[in-house]
């Protein structure tokens, strides 16, 4: 038995000589990520593994818009605050979309047409039932995204 990799499938399965099924993971990259449909779902890659969640709920967005970070950064000319969806490309196999991202003046060189190519100054993740299933802290810490607020 063999199942090929599809747009939403990460596993390849083969029947081995003993009749059992061997499963292996396929690490996705930015190229695979960029080819995903723009269908309102939130796609993220964590070490090559695809995570899909629904668009944020209204309560989630109300919390996001009230974050005082934007007002503070703007008033003091510290950089830019961006709201999701914005890709934070930590590696070719790790692309996340924090709810709010702060890119300080010293990291403006990371901002490109693709997103933020490297660790921003700060990422803010608003907890909800869908985001609690995916814990970005481990991947983020390995990719030098050390400042994460979880609201």
DSSP file (Angstrom, degrees, kcal/mol; ACC not computed):
  #  RESIDUE AA STRUCTURE BP1 BP2  ACC     N-H-->O    O-->H-N    N-H-->O    O-->H-N    TCO  KAPPA ALPHA  PHI   PSI    X-CA   Y-CA   Z-CA
    1    1 A X              0   0    0      0, 0.0    14,-0.8     0, 0.0     2,-0.4   0.000 360.0 360.0 360.0 140.3    0.0    0.0    0.0
    2    2 A X  E     -A   14   0A   0     12,-0.2     2,-0.5    19,-0.1    12,-0.2  -0.984 360.0-168.8-143.9 129.5    1.3    3.5   -0.8
    3    3 A X  E     -A   13   0A   0     10,-1.1    10,-0.7    -2,-0.4     2,-0.1  -0.981  21.2-139.4-119.3 122.9   -0.3    6.9   -0.2
    4    4 A X        -     0   0    0     -2,-0.5     2,-0.4     8,-0.1     7,-0.1  -0.345  29.1 -90.7 -80.4 162.1    1.3    9.8   -1.9
    5    5 A X        -     0   0    0      5,-0.1     2,-0.2    -2,-0.1    -1,-0.1  -0.565  47.6-172.5 -72.6 125.1    1.8   13.2   -0.3
    6    6 A X    >   -     0   0    0     -2,-0.4     3,-0.8     5,-0.2    -1,-0.0  -0.541  43.4 -88.6-108.2 180.0   -1.2   15.5   -1.0
    7    7 A X  T 3  S+     0   0    0      1,-0.3    -2,-0.0    -2,-0.2    28,-0.0   0.822 130.8  28.1 -59.5 -31.6   -1.6   19.2   -0.2
    8    8 A X  T 3  S+     0   0    0     28,-0.0     2,-0.4    44,-0.0    -1,-0.3   0.320 106.2  91.8-112.2   7.9   -3.0   18.4    3.2
    9    9 A X    <   +     0   0    0     -3,-0.8     3,-0.0     1,-0.1     0, 0.0  -0.860  39.5 175.4-108.5 138.3   -1.2   15.1    3.8
   10   10 A X        +     0   0    0     -2,-0.4    16,-1.8    -5,-0.1     2,-0.3   0.516  57.2  82.1-111.2 -10.4    2.1   14.7    5.5
   11   11 A X  E     - B   0  25A   0     14,-0.2     2,-0.4    -7,-0.1    14,-0.2  -0.731  53.2-161.7-104.8 145.9    2.5   11.0    5.6
   12   12 A X  E     - B   0  24A   0     12,-1.8    12,-1.8    -2,-0.3     2,-0.4  -0.983  16.3-163.3-114.7 136.7    3.7    8.5    3.1
   13   13 A X  E     +AB   3  23A   0    -10,-0.7   -10,-1.1    -2,-0.4     2,-0.3  -0.966  10.4 176.7-124.0 137.8    2.7    4.9    3.8
   14   14 A X  E     -AB   2  22A   0      8,-1.8     8,-2.8    -2,-0.4     2,-0.6  -0.983  32.5-119.4-135.0 146.5    4.1    1.7    2.2
   15   15 A X  E     - B   0  21A   0    -14,-0.8     6,-0.2    -2,-0.3     2,-0.1  -0.762  36.0-146.0 -82.5 126.7    3.5   -1.9    2.8
   16   16 A X    >   -     0   0    0      4,-3.1     3,-2.2    -2,-0.6    -1,-0.0  -0.342  30.1 -91.7 -89.4 176.4    6.7   -3.5    4.0
   17   17 A X  T 3  S+     0   0    0      1,-0.3    -1,-0.1     2,-0.1    -2,-0.0   0.792 124.5  55.7 -58.6 -31.0    7.9   -7.0    3.3
   18   18 A X  T 3  S-     0   0    0      2,-0.1    -1,-0.3     1,-0.1     3,-0.1   0.412 120.1-105.5 -83.9   2.9    6.2   -8.4    6.4
   19   19 A X  S <  S+     0   0    0     -3,-2.2    -2,-0.1     1,-0.3     2,-0.1   0.317  83.2 120.9  91.4  -9.0    2.8   -7.1    5.4
   20   20 A X        -     0   0    0     -5,-0.1    -4,-3.1     1,-0.1     2,-0.5  -0.289  65.3-112.1 -80.7 172.6    2.8   -4.2    7.9
   21   21 A X  E     -B   15   0A   0     -6,-0.2     2,-0.5    -3,-0.1    -6,-0.2  -0.928  22.2-154.9-110.9 125.8    2.6   -0.6    7.0
   22   22 A X  E     -B   14   0A   0     -8,-2.8    -8,-1.8    -2,-0.5     2,-0.4  -0.846  10.4-162.4 -98.2 133.2    5.5    1.8    7.5
   23   23 A X  E     +B   13   0A   0     -2,-0.5     2,-0.3   -10,-0.2   -10,-0.2  -0.947   9.6 178.8-118.1 135.3    4.7    5.4    8.0
   24   24 A X  E     -B   12   0A   0    -12,-1.8   -12,-1.8    -2,-0.4     2,-0.3  -0.979  25.8-120.4-134.1 150.0    7.2    8.3    7.6
   25   25 A X  E     -B   11   0A   0     -2,-0.3     2,-0.5   -14,-0.2   -14,-0.2  -0.639  16.4-146.6 -87.7 144.0    6.9   12.0    7.9
   26   26 A X        -     0   0    0    -16,-1.8     2,-0.6    -2,-0.3    -2,-0.0  -0.959  17.1-133.5-109.2 123.1    7.6   14.3    5.0
   27   27 A X        -     0   0    0     -2,-0.5    22,-0.2    22,-0.1     2,-0.2  -0.665  20.5-147.4 -80.0 120.1    9.1   17.7    6.0
   28   28 A X        -     0   0    0     20,-2.7     2,-0.2    -2,-0.6   -18,-0.0  -0.494  12.9-155.5 -82.8 157.3    7.3   20.5    4.2
   29   29 A X     >  -     0   0    0     -2,-0.2     4,-2.5    18,-0.1     3,-0.3  -0.670  37.2 -87.7-124.3 178.4    9.2   23.7    3.2
   30   30 A X  H  > S+     0   0    0     62,-1.1     4,-3.0     1,-0.2     5,-0.2   0.864 125.6  59.1 -56.3 -36.7    8.4   27.3    2.5
   31   31 A X  H  > S+     0   0    0      2,-0.2     4,-0.9     1,-0.2    -1,-0.2   0.921 108.4  43.7 -60.5 -44.5    7.8   26.4   -1.1
   32   32 A X  H >4 S+     0   0    0     -3,-0.3     3,-0.6     1,-0.2     4,-0.4   0.917 114.0  51.8 -63.7 -43.9    5.1   23.9   -0.1
   33   33 A X  H >< S+     0   0    0     -4,-2.5     3,-1.5     1,-0.2    -2,-0.2   0.909 106.1  53.2 -59.5 -45.4    3.6   26.4    2.3
   34   34 A X  H 3< S+     0   0    0     -4,-3.0    -1,-0.2     1,-0.3    -2,-0.2   0.742 104.7  57.1 -65.0 -23.0    3.5   29.2   -0.4
   35   35 A X  T << S+     0   0    0     -4,-0.9    -1,-0.3    -3,-0.6    -2,-0.2   0.511  81.6 111.2 -86.4  -5.3    1.5   26.8   -2.6
   36   36 A X  S <  S-     0   0    0     -3,-1.5     7,-0.0    -4,-0.4   -28,-0.0  -0.349  78.3 -96.5 -68.5 151.1   -1.3   26.2   -0.1
   37   37 A X        -     0   0    0      1,-0.1     2,-1.3     2,-0.1     4,-0.1  -0.301  20.6-125.7 -69.7 151.5   -4.7   27.7   -0.9
   38   38 A X        +     0   0    0      1,-0.2    -1,-0.1     2,-0.1     4,-0.1  -0.709  59.1 140.6 -92.2  81.2   -5.8   31.1    0.4
   39   39 A X  S    S-     0   0    0     -2,-1.3    -1,-0.2     2,-0.2     3,-0.1   0.169  75.9 -94.6-116.3  15.7   -9.0   29.7    1.8
   40   40 A X  S    S+     0   0    0      1,-0.4     2,-0.2    -3,-0.1    -2,-0.1   0.279  89.0 118.5  90.1 -12.7   -9.4   31.5    5.1
   41   41 A X        -     0   0    0     -4,-0.1     2,-0.7    13,-0.1    -1,-0.4  -0.507  67.9-117.9 -83.6 159.5   -7.7   28.9    7.2
   42   42 A X  E     -C   53   0B   0     11,-3.4    11,-2.1    -2,-0.2     2,-0.4  -0.875  30.7-167.4-102.3 114.1   -4.5   29.6    9.1
   43   43 A X  E     +C   52   0B   0     -2,-0.7     2,-0.3     9,-0.2     9,-0.2  -0.832  10.5 171.0-103.0 138.2   -1.6   27.5    8.0
   44   44 A X  E     -C   51   0B   0      7,-2.0     7,-2.8    -2,-0.4     2,-0.5  -0.995  22.2-145.1-142.9 145.4    1.7   27.2    9.9
   45   45 A X  E     -CD  50  95B   0     50,-2.6    50,-1.2    -2,-0.3     2,-0.5  -0.950  12.9-175.1-109.7 128.9    4.8   25.0    9.5
   46   46 A X  E >  S-C   49   0B   0      3,-2.4     3,-1.6    -2,-0.5    48,-0.2  -0.942  78.4 -27.5-124.2 108.4    6.6   23.9   12.6
   47   47 A X  T 3  S-     0   0    0     -2,-0.5    47,-0.2     1,-0.3    -1,-0.1   0.887 127.5 -48.1  51.2  43.8    9.8   22.0   11.8
   48   48 A X  T 3  S+     0   0    0     45,-3.8   -20,-2.7     1,-0.2     2,-0.5   0.368 112.6 119.6  85.0  -4.7    8.2   20.9    8.5
   49   49 A X  E <   -C   46   0B   0     -3,-1.6    -3,-2.4    44,-0.3     2,-0.4  -0.826  60.3-131.2 -99.2 131.1    4.9   19.7   10.0
   50   50 A X  E     -C   45   0B   0     -2,-0.5     2,-0.4    -5,-0.2    -5,-0.2  -0.651  20.9-171.7 -85.1 130.1    1.8   21.5    8.7
   51   51 A X  E     -C   44   0B   0     -7,-2.8    -7,-2.0    -2,-0.4     2,-0.4  -0.983   3.7-167.1-119.7 133.2   -0.8   22.8   11.3
   52   52 A X  E     +C   43   0B   0     -2,-0.4     2,-0.3    -9,-0.2    -9,-0.2  -0.978  10.8 169.3-124.5 128.8   -4.1   24.1   10.1
   53   53 A X  E     -C   42   0B   0    -11,-2.1   -11,-3.4    -2,-0.4     3,-0.1  -0.920  35.3-101.7-131.9 161.2   -6.6   26.1   12.2
   54   54 A X        -     0   0    0     -2,-0.3   -13,-0.1   -13,-0.2     3,-0.1  -0.267  54.3 -77.6 -72.7 165.9   -9.8   28.0   11.4
   55   55 A X        -     0   0    0      1,-0.1    -1,-0.2   -15,-0.1   -14,-0.1  -0.306  66.3 -84.1 -59.5 150.3   -9.8   31.8   11.2
   56   56 A X        -     0   0    0      1,-0.1    -1,-0.1    -3,-0.1     2,-0.0  -0.219  45.9-114.6 -60.4 147.1   -9.8   33.5   14.6
   57   57 A X     >  -     0   0    0     -3,-0.1     4,-1.9     1,-0.1     5,-0.2  -0.287  29.4-102.5 -75.8 166.3  -13.1   33.9   16.4
   58   58 A X  H  > S+     0   0    0      1,-0.2     4,-2.3     2,-0.2     5,-0.2   0.900 121.4  52.5 -58.3 -45.7  -14.6   37.3   17.2
   59   59 A X  H  > S+     0   0    0      1,-0.2     4,-2.0     2,-0.2    -1,-0.2   0.909 107.8  53.0 -58.7 -42.3  -13.5   37.3   20.8
   60   60 A X  H  > S+     0   0    0      1,-0.2     4,-2.1     2,-0.2    -1,-0.2   0.914 110.0  47.3 -58.0 -45.7   -9.9   36.5   19.7
   61   61 A X  H  X S+     0   0    0     -4,-1.9     4,-2.4     1,-0.2    -1,-0.2   0.847 107.5  56.5 -68.1 -34.4   -9.9   39.5   17.4
   62   62 A X  H  X S+     0   0    0     -4,-2.3     4,-1.0     2,-0.2    -1,-0.2   0.898 109.8  45.7 -63.6 -39.9  -11.4   41.8   20.1
   63   63 A X  H  < S+     0   0    0     -4,-2.0     4,-0.5     1,-0.2     3,-0.4   0.923 111.7  53.1 -66.8 -43.6   -8.5   40.9   22.3
   64   64 A X  H >< S+     0   0    0     -4,-2.1     3,-1.2     1,-0.2    -2,-0.2   0.909 107.7  48.7 -59.0 -46.4   -6.0   41.4   19.5
   65   65 A X  H 3< S+     0   0    0     -4,-2.4    -1,-0.2     1,-0.3    -2,-0.2   0.748 107.7  56.5 -70.3 -23.2   -7.1   44.9   18.5
   66   66 A X  T 3< S+     0   0    0     -4,-1.0    -1,-0.3    -3,-0.4    -2,-0.2   0.511  73.1 126.3 -86.8  -3.9   -7.0   46.1   22.2
   67   67 A X    X   -     0   0    0     -3,-1.2     3,-0.8    -4,-0.5     4,-0.4  -0.349  56.1-146.3 -58.7 125.8   -3.4   45.2   22.7
   68   68 A X  T 3> S+     0   0    0      1,-0.2     4,-2.0     2,-0.1     5,-0.2   0.555  80.7  90.2 -72.9  -6.2   -1.7   48.3   24.0
   69   69 A X  H 3> S+     0   0    0      1,-0.2     4,-2.7     2,-0.2     5,-0.2   0.902  82.3  52.8 -58.0 -45.0    1.6   47.4   22.2
   70   70 A X  H <> S+     0   0    0     -3,-0.8     4,-2.5     1,-0.2     5,-0.2   0.923 109.4  48.0 -60.3 -46.3    0.7   49.2   19.0
   71   71 A X  H  > S+     0   0    0     -4,-0.4     4,-2.4     1,-0.2    -1,-0.2   0.909 114.0  47.2 -61.8 -42.5   -0.1   52.5   20.7
   72   72 A X  H  X S+     0   0    0     -4,-2.0     4,-1.6     2,-0.2    -2,-0.2   0.935 113.3  47.0 -65.7 -47.1    3.1   52.4   22.7
   73   73 A X  H  X>S+     0   0    0     -4,-2.7     5,-2.0     1,-0.2     4,-0.6   0.911 115.2  46.4 -62.7 -43.4    5.3   51.5   19.7
   74   74 A X  H ><5S+     0   0    0     -4,-2.5     3,-0.9    -5,-0.2    -1,-0.2   0.926 110.6  51.8 -65.5 -45.7    3.8   54.2   17.6
   75   75 A X  H 3<5S+     0   0    0     -4,-2.4    -1,-0.2     1,-0.2    -2,-0.2   0.816 118.9  36.6 -61.7 -31.2    4.0   56.9   20.3
   76   76 A X  H 3<5S-     0   0    0     -4,-1.6    -1,-0.2    -5,-0.2    -2,-0.2   0.369 104.4-123.8-106.0   3.9    7.7   56.2   20.8
   77   77 A X  T <<5 +     0   0    0     -3,-0.9    -3,-0.2    -4,-0.6    -4,-0.1   0.907  59.3 146.2  57.3  46.3    8.7   55.5   17.2
   78   78 A X      < -     0   0    0     -5,-2.0    27,-2.1     1,-0.2     2,-0.3   0.616  62.8 -79.2 -92.1 -13.9   10.1   52.1   18.2
   79   79 A X  E     -H  104   0C   0     -6,-0.4     2,-0.4    25,-0.3    25,-0.2  -0.980  65.8 -42.2 152.2-141.4    9.4   50.2   15.0
   80   80 A X  E     -H  103   0C   0     23,-2.3    23,-2.8    -2,-0.3     2,-0.5  -0.971  32.1-152.5-132.3 144.5    6.3   48.5   13.5
   81   81 A X  E     -H  102   0C   0     -2,-0.4     2,-0.4    21,-0.2    21,-0.2  -0.969  18.5-171.3-113.5 128.9    3.5   46.3   14.9
   82   82 A X  E     -H  101   0C   0     19,-3.0    19,-3.0    -2,-0.5     2,-0.3  -0.929  10.8-144.8-121.3 144.4    1.8   43.9   12.5
   83   83 A X  E     -H  100   0C   0     -2,-0.4    17,-0.2    17,-0.2    16,-0.1  -0.782  42.4 -53.2-105.8 152.5   -1.4   41.8   13.1
   84   84 A X  S    S+     0   0    0     15,-2.6    -1,-0.1    -2,-0.3    15,-0.1  -0.287 105.2  61.0 -60.4 148.1   -2.0   38.3   11.7
   85   85 A X  S    S+     0   0    0     13,-0.1     2,-0.3    -3,-0.0    -1,-0.2   0.262  74.8 122.0 -90.0 126.3   -1.9   37.1    9.1
   86   86 A X        -     0   0    0     12,-0.3     2,-0.3    -4,-0.1    12,-0.2  -0.962  57.9-123.7-142.3 130.1    1.8   37.8    8.6
   87   87 A X        -     0   0    0     -2,-0.3    29,-3.0    27,-0.3     2,-0.6  -0.566  15.5-162.6 -77.0 130.6    4.3   35.1    8.0
   88   88 A X  E     -Ef  96 116B   0      8,-2.8     8,-2.2    -2,-0.3     2,-1.1  -0.950  11.5-157.8-109.7 107.4    7.3   34.9   10.4
   89   89 A X  E     +E   95   0B   0     27,-2.9    29,-0.4    -2,-0.6     6,-0.2  -0.738  23.9 165.1 -93.9  96.6    9.8   32.7    8.5
   90   90 A X  E    S-     0   0B   0      4,-2.0     2,-0.3    -2,-1.1    -1,-0.2   0.781  72.5 -17.3 -82.4 -29.4   12.1   31.3   11.1
   91   91 A X  E >  S-E   94   0B   0      3,-1.5     3,-1.4    -3,-0.2    -1,-0.3  -0.938  78.8 -89.3-162.7 169.9   13.5   28.6    8.8
   92   92 A X  T 3  S+     0   0    0     -2,-0.3   -62,-1.1     1,-0.3   -61,-0.1   0.769 130.9  37.9 -60.8 -24.5   12.6   27.1    5.5
   93   93 A X  T 3  S+     0   0    0    -64,-0.2   -45,-3.8     1,-0.2     2,-0.4   0.284 110.7  65.1-109.6   8.7   10.6   24.5    7.4
   94   94 A X  E <   + E   0  91B   0     -3,-1.4    -4,-2.0   -47,-0.2    -3,-1.5  -0.858  52.4 157.4-138.1 101.7    9.2   26.7   10.2
   95   95 A X  E     +DE  45  89B   0    -50,-1.2   -50,-2.6    -2,-0.4     2,-0.3  -0.988  15.0 178.3-124.5 120.4    6.8   29.5    9.3
   96   96 A X  E     - E   0  88B   0     -8,-2.2    -8,-2.8    -2,-0.5     2,-0.3  -0.788  24.3-147.6-119.7 163.0    4.5   30.8   12.0
   97   97 A X        -     0   0    0     -2,-0.3   -10,-0.1   -10,-0.2   -13,-0.1  -0.715  17.9-165.1-130.1  80.9    1.8   33.5   12.2
   98   98 A X        -     0   0    0     -2,-0.3   -12,-0.3   -12,-0.2    27,-0.2  -0.263  30.4-118.0 -59.5 155.7    1.7   35.0   15.7
   99   99 A X  S    S+     0   0    0     25,-1.2   -15,-2.6     1,-0.2     2,-0.4   0.887  98.9  15.2 -64.4 -38.9   -1.4   37.1   16.3
  100  100 A X  E    S-HI  83 124C   0     24,-1.8    24,-3.2   -17,-0.2     2,-0.4  -0.998  71.6-166.3-137.1 139.0    0.6   40.3   16.8
  101  101 A X  E     -HI  82 123C   0    -19,-3.0   -19,-3.0    -2,-0.4     2,-0.5  -0.992   5.7-159.7-129.3 133.0    4.2   40.9   15.8
  102  102 A X  E     -HI  81 122C   0     20,-2.7    20,-1.9    -2,-0.4    19,-1.1  -0.963   5.5-170.9-110.9 124.8    6.5   43.7   16.9
  103  103 A X  E     -H   80   0C   0    -23,-2.8   -23,-2.3    -2,-0.5    17,-0.1  -0.944  17.2-146.1-115.1 108.0    9.6   44.4   14.7
  104  104 A X  E >   -H   79   0C   0     -2,-0.6     3,-2.3   -25,-0.2   -25,-0.3  -0.198  29.1-101.4 -68.5 163.2   11.9   46.9   16.3
  105  105 A X  G >  S+     0   0    0    -27,-2.1     3,-1.2     1,-0.3     4,-0.2   0.833 121.9  60.6 -54.3 -34.6   13.9   49.4   14.3
  106  106 A X  G 3  S+     0   0    0      1,-0.2    -1,-0.3     2,-0.1     3,-0.1   0.585 109.4  42.6 -72.3  -8.0   17.0   47.3   14.7
  107  107 A X  G X  S+     0   0    0     -3,-2.3     3,-2.0     1,-0.1     4,-0.3   0.187  74.3 111.8-121.3  15.6   15.3   44.4   12.9
  108  108 A X  G X   +     0   0    0     -3,-1.2     3,-1.6     1,-0.3    -2,-0.1   0.777  67.7  71.5 -61.3 -25.5   13.6   46.2   10.0
  109  109 A X  G 3  S+     0   0    0      1,-0.3    -1,-0.3    -4,-0.2    -2,-0.1   0.671  87.8  65.3 -64.3 -15.3   15.9   44.5    7.6
  110  110 A X  G <  S+     0   0    0     -3,-2.0     7,-3.1     6,-0.1     2,-0.4   0.671  78.9  98.4 -79.4 -17.5   14.0   41.3    8.3
  111  111 A X  B <   +G  116   0B   0     -3,-1.6     2,-0.2    -4,-0.3     5,-0.2  -0.590  49.8 155.1 -78.5 125.5   10.8   42.6    6.7
  112  112 A X        -     0   0    0      3,-3.3     3,-0.3    -2,-0.4    -2,-0.0  -0.773  60.5 -89.1-136.4-179.2   10.4   41.5    3.1
  113  113 A X  S    S+     0   0    0     -2,-0.2     3,-0.1     1,-0.2    -2,-0.0   0.781 126.3  52.7 -65.1 -26.3    7.6   40.9    0.6
  114  114 A X  S    S-     0   0    0      1,-0.2   -27,-0.3   -28,-0.0     2,-0.3   0.764 122.3 -95.7 -79.9 -26.0    7.2   37.3    1.9
  115  115 A X  S    S-     0   0    0     -3,-0.3    -3,-3.3   -29,-0.1     2,-0.6  -0.991  72.1 -20.0 148.1-142.3    6.9   38.4    5.5
  116  116 A X  B     -fG  88 111B   0    -29,-3.0   -27,-2.9    -2,-0.3     2,-1.3  -0.932  57.0-155.6-106.4 115.1    9.4   38.7    8.4
  117  117 A X        +     0   0    0     -7,-3.1     2,-0.3    -2,-0.6   -27,-0.1  -0.624  66.9   6.3 -98.3  78.7   12.4   36.6    7.5
  118  118 A X  S    S-     0   0    0     -2,-1.3     2,-0.5   -29,-0.4   -29,-0.1  -0.829 110.0 -33.8 138.6-176.4   13.9   35.8   10.9
  119  119 A X        -     0   0    0     -2,-0.3    -2,-0.1    24,-0.1    -9,-0.1  -0.610  57.6-143.7 -78.5 122.9   12.9   36.3   14.5
  120  120 A X        -     0   0    0     -2,-0.5    27,-0.3    -4,-0.1   -17,-0.2  -0.204  30.2-101.7 -72.0 175.3   11.0   39.5   15.2
  121  121 A X  S    S+     0   0    0    -19,-1.1     2,-0.3     1,-0.3   -18,-0.2   0.890 101.4   1.8 -64.8 -39.1   11.5   41.5   18.4
  122  122 A X  E     -I  102   0C   0    -20,-1.9   -20,-2.7    24,-0.1     2,-0.4  -0.991  58.2-161.2-152.7 139.3    8.3   40.1   19.9
  123  123 A X  E     -Ij 101 148C   0     24,-2.2    26,-2.4    -2,-0.3     2,-0.5  -0.983  11.6-157.8-119.4 137.0    5.5   37.7   18.9
  124  124 A X  E     -Ij 100 149C   0    -24,-3.2   -24,-1.8    -2,-0.4   -25,-1.2  -0.965   5.6-169.7-117.2 126.5    2.2   37.7   20.7
  125  125 A X  E     - j   0 150C   0     24,-3.2    26,-2.1    -2,-0.5     2,-0.6  -0.971  12.1-149.5-117.0 121.3   -0.1   34.6   20.7
  126  126 A X        -     0   0    0     -2,-0.5     5,-0.1    24,-0.2     2,-0.1  -0.813  26.1-123.8 -91.3 119.9   -3.6   35.0   22.0
  127  127 A X        +     0   0    0     -2,-0.6     2,-0.3     4,-0.1    -1,-0.0  -0.388  43.7 152.4 -69.6 136.5   -4.7   31.7   23.5
  128  128 A X     >  -     0   0    0     -2,-0.1     4,-1.9     1,-0.0     5,-0.2  -0.925  60.5 -89.7-150.0 169.5   -7.8   30.0   22.2
  129  129 A X  T  4 S+     0   0    0     -2,-0.3     4,-0.4     1,-0.2    -2,-0.0   0.858 126.2  46.3 -55.6 -35.5   -9.0   26.4   21.9
  130  130 A X  T >4 S+     0   0    0      1,-0.2     3,-0.6     2,-0.2     4,-0.4   0.874 112.4  47.9 -77.2 -35.4   -7.4   26.0   18.5
  131  131 A X  G >4 S+     0   0    0      1,-0.2     3,-0.8     2,-0.2    -2,-0.2   0.736 100.1  66.0 -79.7 -19.7   -4.0   27.6   19.4
  132  132 A X  G 3< S+     0   0    0     -4,-1.9    -1,-0.2     1,-0.2    -2,-0.2   0.721  92.5  63.6 -72.2 -17.4   -3.6   25.6   22.6
  133  133 A X  G <  S+     0   0    0     -3,-0.6     2,-0.6    -4,-0.4    -1,-0.2   0.771 103.7  51.7 -73.0 -24.5   -3.3   22.4   20.5
  134  134 A X  S <  S-     0   0    0     -3,-0.8     2,-0.8    -4,-0.4    -1,-0.2  -0.952  72.5-162.1-117.5 114.7   -0.1   23.8   18.9
  135  135 A X        -     0   0    0     -2,-0.6     4,-0.4     1,-0.1     3,-0.4  -0.859   7.2-176.6-100.0 110.2    2.6   25.0   21.3
  136  136 A X     >  +     0   0    0     -2,-0.8     4,-3.3     1,-0.2     5,-0.3   0.588  61.7  90.5 -80.0 -11.4    5.0   27.2   19.4
  137  137 A X  H  > S+     0   0    0      1,-0.2     4,-2.7     2,-0.2     5,-0.2   0.887  85.9  47.5 -59.1 -43.6    7.4   27.7   22.3
  138  138 A X  H  > S+     0   0    0     -3,-0.4     4,-1.7     2,-0.2    -1,-0.2   0.955 118.2  39.9 -64.3 -50.1    9.6   24.8   21.6
  139  139 A X  H  > S+     0   0    0     -4,-0.4     4,-1.0     1,-0.2    -2,-0.2   0.930 116.5  51.5 -63.1 -45.2   10.0   25.5   17.9
  140  140 A X  H ><>S+     0   0    0     -4,-3.3     5,-2.9     1,-0.2     3,-0.6   0.897 108.1  50.9 -61.2 -41.3   10.3   29.2   18.5
  141  141 A X  H ><5S+     0   0    0     -4,-2.7     3,-1.2    -5,-0.3    -1,-0.2   0.872 108.2  52.0 -67.5 -34.5   13.0   28.9   21.1
  142  142 A X  H 3<5S+     0   0    0     -4,-1.7    -1,-0.3     1,-0.2    -2,-0.2   0.716 110.5  50.1 -71.2 -18.6   15.1   26.7   18.8
  143  143 A X  T <<5S-     0   0    0     -4,-1.0    -1,-0.2    -3,-0.6    -2,-0.2   0.140 120.8-105.0-106.8  17.8   14.7   29.4   16.1
  144  144 A X  T < 5S+     0   0    0     -3,-1.2     2,-1.2     1,-0.2    -3,-0.2   0.703  76.9 136.3  67.9  22.9   15.8   32.3   18.4
  145  145 A X      < +     0   0    0     -5,-2.9    -1,-0.2     1,-0.2    -2,-0.1  -0.770  21.4 158.3 -94.7  87.4   12.3   33.7   18.8
  146  146 A X        +     0   0    0     -2,-1.2     2,-0.9     1,-0.1    -1,-0.2   0.711  47.3  71.3 -90.7 -22.1   12.8   34.2   22.5
  147  147 A X        +     0   0    0    -27,-0.3   -24,-2.2    -3,-0.2     2,-0.4  -0.828  57.6 153.4-104.3 103.2   10.2   36.9   23.3
  148  148 A X  E     -j  123   0C   0     -2,-0.9     2,-0.5   -26,-0.2   -24,-0.2  -0.994  25.8-159.8-129.3 125.0    6.7   35.4   23.1
  149  149 A X  E     -j  124   0C   0    -26,-2.4   -24,-3.2    -2,-0.4     2,-0.6  -0.886   5.5-160.3-100.0 135.5    3.7   36.8   25.0
  150  150 A X  E      j  125   0C   0     -2,-0.5   -24,-0.2   -26,-0.2   -26,-0.1  -0.961 360.0 360.0-116.5 114.2    0.8   34.4   25.5
  151  151 A X              0   0    0    -26,-2.1   -25,-0.2    -2,-0.6    -1,-0.1   0.402 360.0 360.0 -99.4 360.0   -2.5   36.2   26.4
